[in-house]
């Protein structure tokens, strides 16, 4: 009982709760826009829209190169404005450079992707790589805001881009626009709108200087991204690459069913993102045995609650499809259940992943990334052509379950090791 009381009194949990609620409302607007778009386009065309959406998400992870993790970890460990501005400036510069590189590479491979995906609207691929900068800028801004623990501002930024998407979707619906290219282009451009308000979002002392140089900060960033990049990229691939393989190996209709189910599951995935945004920055500050042991109890409780939450969702699976993307997608109900299970497994994993922001164990992020990536690629390449949609969805469950199990085992092992080290330091000081 004490654990539950302390859980709900925790500042970290309260921030996670408000961040989840605030982002939940904002993402509900984005989800509502996707629901409207799915109803406008129907499963076939929405399948092609979903392919573009997935390519856009993968593009954002490719260009991130692990920089978001470095911002959260490094800024979370200092209160010096000069250092924070250095980290913000360097990561912004590196991200712009990586965006330029991957944009060029994307345009080069677009013809190959076109042949594999067999899209009736191939311009979607070009739109992804030309408007991908929008989501890159948006994610950089949000990460910087969250590193400063400015939760309200992060919610506001999310709400601005989500409202833009919803307004555009309503206009499409009223004007009966069914052009996938136009709809996807405006949807991809929407995240850049909050960039206009950056001066009002950040404290006045935040100054971005793309010409700044710091070998020490550069080494710190590189040390983190060398491990975190694979983890971040593999997480995005796990969530998005299945639709690409389904489109390539099966059909636009089946990609549409998977895309529709994925958008509903995405709402639950938001919970993991919101909790992670708060916990990763907060737990990075925990160095004492007291704080770590107290947090570990809360992590276990949060993980157990998330798994029971999935059971509560099962009776509402069909209803959630009817009320959102429509009856045309009802044949995707089994897929939805599998994807939502994967979403709750991810939620259960987040509290344990947060522990590694306190530990000196950057290898965890690269190791889990490789594990997730191998399972995802094997599952989609080998089993999707044979077993179809269910194989694509089950691949997410298997990969996330493997990461959850390894995160618990490794997290507890390193926790015991860190406690022993801290205790020995105390004894030696006496």
Secondary structure, 3 states (H helix, E strand, C coil): CHHHHHHHHCHHHHHHHHHHHHHHHHHHHHHHHHHHHHHHHHHHHHHHHHHHHHHHHHHHHHHHCCHHHHHHHHHCCCCCHHHHHHHHHHHHHHHHHHHHHHHHHHHHHHHHHHHHHCCCCCHHHHHHHHHHHHHHHHHHHHHHHHHCCCHHHHHHHHHHHHHHHHHHHHHHHHHCCCCHHHHHHHHHHHHHHHHHHHHHHCCCCCCCCCCCCCHHHHHHHHHHHHHHHHHHHHHHHHHHHHHHHHHHHCCHHHHHHHHHHHHHHHHHHHHHHHHHHHHHHHHCCCCCHHHHHHHHHHHHHHHHHHHHHHHHHHHHHHHHHHHCCCHHHHHHHHHHHHHHHHHHHHHHHHHHHHHCCCCCCCHHHHHHHHHHHHHHHHHHHHHHHHHCHHHHHHHHHHHHHHHHHHHHHHHHHHHHHHHHHHHHHHHHHC
